[in-house]
Amino acid sequence: MSQSSGLVSRMERRQVVIYLGALAVGALVGWAAPAAGPGLEPAINPVLAALLYVTFLQVPAAELGRSLRDGRFLGAALAVNFVVVPLVVAAMSAFFPAGQALRLGMLLVLLAPCVDYVIVFSGLAGGSSRRLLAATPLLLLAQMLLLPGFLFLFLGADLARVVRAGPFLEAFLVLIVVPLTLAWLTQAWAARHASGRRFADSAGTAMVPLMAATLAVVVASQTPKLHGGVGPVVSVVPFYVVFLVLMAFAGLGVARAFRLDVPAGRAIVFTGATRNSLVVLPLALALPDEFAVASVAVVAQTLVEVVGMVCYVRLVPRLLPSARRG
């Protein structure tokens, strides 16, 4: 048991390096064995659902109820993600690269707040990961309800000919309802039986490996789509970098407007900056074949963001320093 807990502790301390390594492995597999890409795509939803199950398992049902009463933090999280971010994206979209497929991919990923590794990086920077974790189901539900409307506002009537409601409903069921229900059932089991507690504890140790597996599978499955060149990726990278820079200061402004304490404020900066590329990727993959570049735009955001989060972990504490005594 001690060896197992020691291994988990080491993985948690080195998780950023592990995630970067997983991205590198995925890219290498995608380039070296492009034929494996289509075979890996069906694995994205299952591994992502498992990751979200483990994430939700850390949110006790009672704490979720308390999070809904944490009005100031919840209001800030909703404001930064569903008011400030759409305004920032609207200003940037006038300069997006040409091509409906590329623009759709960029909008899909930029308009959806992250619900997985944002908790990890926020915690590394001294953010209130517990509050963010408790708000995760609500953020995921809100984006699934609001994303179609946002896409319609940005793309207009042409959206109906491209985006179908089915993938959104499937993503909601597979990535929200099922993992959340299973997590709450597991919590009920753990509350009544020692075997349930042991299972829940074991499942909780799988967070870092599951995140690494998800990143590796996603990148390996999508890298072969770059056979036509890296032009689309190169063209979207500057926008993702600019978004990270802008949202650092926008999130800081929201945190101050809601008069949040330092840990909560740092969490707000992170939730405003990190995007839900892993969850929206299945939506991009469900688009018609001529929109295949949309999924590449989504994955490119992941690559930029993971590197950006390494910078955020060092810079956000400087933007929102802890109060000094004396």
ROKE-678848 format. One line per field, with one value per residue (C-alpha): x, y, z. Coordinates in nm, 4 decimals. Layout:
<recs>
u c(X ...) .
v c(Y ...) .
w c(Z ...) .
</recs>
This chain:
<recs>
u c(0.0000 0.2804 0.4565 0.1302 0.0691 0.4312 0.3940 0.0767 0.2514 0.5396 0.3012 0.1127 0.4345 0.5469 0.2107 0.2953 0.5994 0.3869 0.1263 0.3886 0.5398 0.1987 0.1510 0.4942 0.4237 0.0867 0.2432 0.5184 0.2710 0.0541 0.3445 0.5061 0.1861 -0.0754 -0.2906 -0.3583 -0.5343 -0.8835 -0.8630 -0.7835 -1.0691 -1.3372 -1.1292 -1.1547 -1.5027 -1.4496 -1.1164 -1.2546 -1.5669 -1.3427 -1.1381 -1.4504 -1.5852 -1.2693 -1.2940 -1.6578 -1.5745 -1.3802 -1.6934 -1.9154 -2.2832 -2.3225 -2.0358 -2.1930 -2.5016 -2.2857 -2.1105 -2.4439 -2.4825 -2.1349 -2.2928 -1.9960 -1.7521 -2.0128 -2.1217 -1.7611 -1.7052 -2.0191 -1.9429 -1.5848 -1.6758 -2.0089 -1.9924 -1.6277 -1.4934 -1.7599 -1.6846 -1.3106 -1.3708 -1.6052 -1.3344 -1.0744 -1.2985 -1.2808 -0.9172 -0.9588 -0.8133 -1.0437 -1.2343 -1.5572 -1.4200 -1.1184 -1.3282 -1.5826 -1.3101 -1.1646 -1.5059 -1.5940 -1.2868 -1.2602 -1.6238 -1.6185 -1.4569 -1.2292 -1.3531 -1.0575 -0.6920 -0.7846 -0.8284 -0.4730 -0.3053 -0.5165 -0.4092 -0.0420 -0.0736 -0.2450 -0.5958 -0.9035 -0.9244 -1.1988 -1.4373 -1.3525 -1.4014 -1.7411 -1.8493 -1.7348 -2.0675 -2.2514 -1.9892 -2.0111 -2.3899 -2.3968 -2.1591 -2.3555 -2.6727 -2.5170 -2.2637 -2.5190 -2.6542 -2.3082 -2.2170 -2.5361 -2.4528 -2.1025 -2.1801 -2.5425 -2.7943 -2.5231 -2.4584 -2.7751 -2.6463 -2.3223 -2.3779 -2.6316 -2.7989 -2.7259 -2.3549 -2.4354 -2.6969 -2.4646 -2.1793 -2.4114 -2.5214 -2.1833 -1.9628 -2.1923 -2.4901 -2.3261 -1.9951 -2.1697 -2.4330 -2.1702 -1.9593 -2.2506 -2.3411 -1.9793 -1.9881 -2.3048 -2.1376 -1.8255 -2.0357 -2.1890 -1.9214 -1.5466 -1.5148 -1.6711 -1.4218 -1.1322 -1.2646 -1.3180 -0.9680 -0.8178 -1.0140 -0.8953 -0.5335 -0.6041 -0.6452 -0.2930 -0.2648 -0.6104 -0.5303 -0.2041 -0.3815 -0.6500 -0.3953 -0.1903 -0.4937 -0.6328 -0.3050 -0.2167 -0.5604 -0.5568 -0.1926 -0.2409 -0.4909 -0.1982 -0.0907 -0.2021 0.0441 0.0767 -0.0592 -0.3915 -0.2148 0.0342 -0.2424 -0.4447 -0.1597 -0.1151 -0.4847 -0.4663 -0.1588 -0.3313 -0.6380 -0.4257 -0.2646 -0.5939 -0.7763 -0.5078 -0.5976 -0.9695 -0.9905 -0.8033 -1.0569 -1.3516 -1.1945 -1.1515 -1.4998 -1.6492 -1.4113 -1.2863 -1.0092 -0.6729 -0.7225 -1.0689 -0.9396 -0.6597 -0.9119 -1.1230 -0.8214 -0.7553 -1.1156 -1.1424 -0.8232 -0.8432 -1.0691 -1.2556 -1.0761 -1.1062 -1.4841 -1.5639 -1.3354 -1.6071 -1.8352 -1.5705 -1.5181 -1.8918 -1.8803 -1.8919 -1.5675 -1.5043 -1.4801 -1.2035 -0.9676 -1.1966 -1.0750 -0.7138 -0.7865 -0.9260 -0.6230 -0.3850 -0.5456 -0.4617 -0.0955 -0.0747 -0.2697 -0.0668 0.2476 0.0565 -0.0556 0.3061 0.3585 0.0335 0.1425 0.4382 0.2738 -0.0745 0.0609 0.2419 -0.0766 -0.2653 -0.0064 -0.0952 -0.1315 0.1927 0.1966 0.3766) .
v c(0.0000 0.2402 0.1689 0.2368 0.5647 0.6633 0.6015 0.8116 1.0951 1.0884 1.0952 1.3906 1.5839 1.5174 1.5319 1.8299 1.6459 1.3324 1.5231 1.6818 1.3376 1.1947 1.4657 1.3880 1.0133 1.0726 1.2943 1.0395 0.7537 0.9632 1.0464 0.7015 0.4987 0.7206 0.4196 0.3774 0.7151 0.6053 0.3049 0.5217 0.7696 0.5365 0.5164 0.8911 0.8927 0.5893 0.7108 1.0634 0.9323 0.7345 1.0478 1.2518 0.9718 0.9875 1.3683 1.3646 1.0983 1.3666 1.5832 1.4545 1.5056 1.7099 1.9377 1.9910 2.1209 2.3542 2.4795 2.5918 2.8104 2.9614 3.2418 3.4736 3.2132 3.0485 3.3851 3.4714 3.1341 3.1724 3.5363 3.4771 3.1736 3.2710 3.6505 3.7604 3.4744 3.5110 3.8842 3.8181 3.5520 3.7855 4.0517 3.7974 3.6220 3.9136 3.8123 3.4316 3.2448 3.2000 2.8764 2.7746 2.4439 2.6035 2.8803 2.6287 2.4256 2.7354 2.8513 2.5064 2.4940 2.8586 2.8866 2.5792 2.5996 2.3169 2.0684 1.8335 1.9375 2.2956 2.1607 2.0236 2.3381 2.5675 2.3686 2.3871 2.7680 2.7848 2.8185 2.6858 2.3534 2.2317 2.5097 2.4627 2.0886 2.1293 2.3715 2.1358 1.9549 2.2869 2.4332 2.1238 2.1338 2.5088 2.4840 2.2022 2.4111 2.7401 2.6270 2.5719 2.9230 3.0766 2.8932 3.0183 3.3773 3.3474 3.1398 3.2214 3.0068 2.8058 2.6316 2.4197 2.2615 2.1527 2.0881 1.8269 1.8121 1.4394 1.4687 1.7322 1.5086 1.2088 1.4058 1.5241 1.1673 0.9936 1.2632 1.4155 1.2043 0.8603 0.9532 1.1755 0.9117 0.6387 0.8652 0.9331 0.5627 0.4855 0.7462 0.5880 0.2464 0.3833 0.5407 0.2030 -0.0585 -0.0881 -0.2479 0.0632 0.2860 0.0771 0.0928 0.4699 0.5218 0.3039 0.4838 0.8190 0.7190 0.6779 1.0517 1.1192 0.7983 0.8555 1.2160 1.1071 0.8289 1.0712 1.3238 1.0535 0.8948 1.2294 1.3518 1.0148 0.9872 1.3396 1.3843 1.1789 1.4400 1.6753 1.4819 1.7814 2.0066 2.1921 2.5159 2.5006 2.4375 2.7180 2.9633 2.9031 2.8901 3.2720 3.3139 3.0557 3.2295 3.5699 3.4209 3.2932 3.6345 3.8251 3.5883 3.6142 3.9816 3.9370 3.6645 3.8858 4.1631 3.9295 3.7988 4.1543 4.2591 3.9742 4.0502 3.6935 3.5805 3.4919 3.1127 3.1623 3.4429 3.2265 2.9512 3.2010 3.3056 2.9419 2.8511 3.1515 3.0633 2.6840 2.5393 2.2101 2.0683 1.7066 1.7193 1.9157 1.7009 1.4319 1.7094 1.8122 1.4501 1.4162 1.6895 1.5981 1.4806 1.8145 1.9672 1.7316 2.0251 2.1421 1.8576 1.9504 2.3061 2.1660 1.9452 2.2306 2.4286 2.1474 2.1568 2.5324 2.5305 2.2668 2.4705 2.7842 2.6292 2.5649 2.9407 3.0182 2.8125 3.0492 3.3766 3.3685 3.3762 3.6949 3.8457 3.7498 3.7346 3.6088 3.8725 3.9266 3.9416 4.2148) .
w c(0.0000 0.0881 -0.2421 -0.4268 -0.2433 -0.3029 -0.6748 -0.6824 -0.4985 -0.7436 -1.0402 -0.8933 -0.8371 -1.1934 -1.3657 -1.5868 -1.7225 -1.7653 -1.9660 -2.1899 -2.2405 -2.3297 -2.5927 -2.7372 -2.7457 -2.9127 -3.1785 -3.2425 -3.2789 -3.5088 -3.7389 -3.7322 -3.7716 -3.9418 -4.0249 -3.6528 -3.6322 -3.7439 -3.5138 -3.2125 -3.2617 -3.1146 -2.7963 -2.7291 -2.5748 -2.3451 -2.2071 -2.1658 -1.9900 -1.7529 -1.6838 -1.6065 -1.3856 -1.1745 -1.1712 -1.0571 -0.7992 -0.6140 -0.5873 -0.3039 -0.3821 -0.0651 -0.1656 -0.5062 -0.3269 -0.1188 -0.4311 -0.5721 -0.2626 -0.3089 -0.5060 -0.5396 -0.6732 -0.8938 -1.0318 -1.1145 -1.2850 -1.4966 -1.5781 -1.6904 -1.9026 -2.0537 -2.0686 -2.0814 -2.2964 -2.5705 -2.5872 -2.6178 -2.8842 -3.0733 -3.0868 -3.2016 -3.4546 -3.6972 -3.7553 -3.7577 -4.0581 -4.3552 -4.3952 -4.2253 -4.0970 -3.9302 -3.7767 -3.6480 -3.4786 -3.3149 -3.1929 -3.0577 -2.8393 -2.7333 -2.6196 -2.3923 -2.0438 -1.9286 -1.6678 -1.6238 -1.5991 -1.5084 -1.1545 -1.1548 -1.2842 -1.0656 -0.7599 -0.8597 -0.8657 -0.5247 -0.6667 -0.4898 -0.6711 -0.4363 -0.5344 -0.9001 -0.8747 -0.7109 -0.9872 -1.2648 -1.3340 -1.3584 -1.5948 -1.8138 -1.8226 -1.8936 -2.1876 -2.3497 -2.3230 -2.4353 -2.6964 -2.9780 -2.9244 -2.9243 -3.2449 -3.4096 -3.3119 -3.4606 -3.7697 -3.8490 -4.0324 -4.2106 -3.8808 -3.9096 -4.2306 -4.0643 -3.6928 -3.5872 -3.2469 -3.2088 -3.1156 -2.8530 -2.6923 -2.7108 -2.5530 -2.2760 -2.2028 -2.2351 -2.0826 -1.8174 -1.7194 -1.7162 -1.5425 -1.2867 -1.2068 -1.1715 -0.9499 -0.7161 -0.7048 -0.6173 -0.3407 -0.1994 -0.2109 -0.0405 0.2348 0.3240 0.2564 0.3078 -0.0353 -0.1859 -0.0037 -0.1295 -0.4861 -0.4701 -0.3299 -0.6036 -0.8749 -0.7426 -0.8022 -1.1749 -1.2465 -1.3777 -1.5874 -1.7367 -1.8250 -1.9870 -2.1785 -2.2977 -2.4249 -2.5973 -2.7671 -2.8819 -3.0332 -3.1896 -3.3529 -3.4958 -3.6020 -3.9238 -4.0403 -4.0897 -4.3982 -4.6049 -4.4221 -4.0952 -4.2374 -4.0487 -3.7189 -3.7717 -3.8574 -3.5390 -3.2850 -3.2544 -3.1700 -2.8928 -2.7493 -2.7616 -2.5936 -2.3025 -2.2586 -2.2705 -2.0367 -1.7697 -1.7226 -1.7918 -1.5270 -1.2843 -1.3481 -1.2843 -0.9629 -0.8359 -0.9454 -0.7398 -0.4471 -0.4232 -0.1929 -0.3471 -0.3906 -0.5429 -0.7654 -0.9011 -0.9769 -1.1729 -1.3813 -1.4669 -1.5510 -1.7819 -1.9671 -2.0010 -2.2678 -2.3027 -2.6047 -2.4921 -2.4456 -2.7626 -2.9782 -3.0229 -3.1518 -3.4054 -3.5096 -3.5779 -3.8437 -4.2151 -4.3772 -4.5438 -4.1941 -4.0763 -4.0187 -3.7348 -3.5124 -3.5925 -3.4772 -3.1523 -3.0852 -3.1682 -2.8854 -2.6429 -2.7428 -2.6966 -2.3740 -2.1900 -2.2501 -2.1562 -1.8282 -1.7323 -1.7696 -1.5840 -1.2828 -1.2420 -1.3469 -1.1899 -0.8308 -0.9311 -1.0742 -0.7583 -0.4791 -0.1346 0.1358 0.3240 0.7014 0.8879) .
</recs>
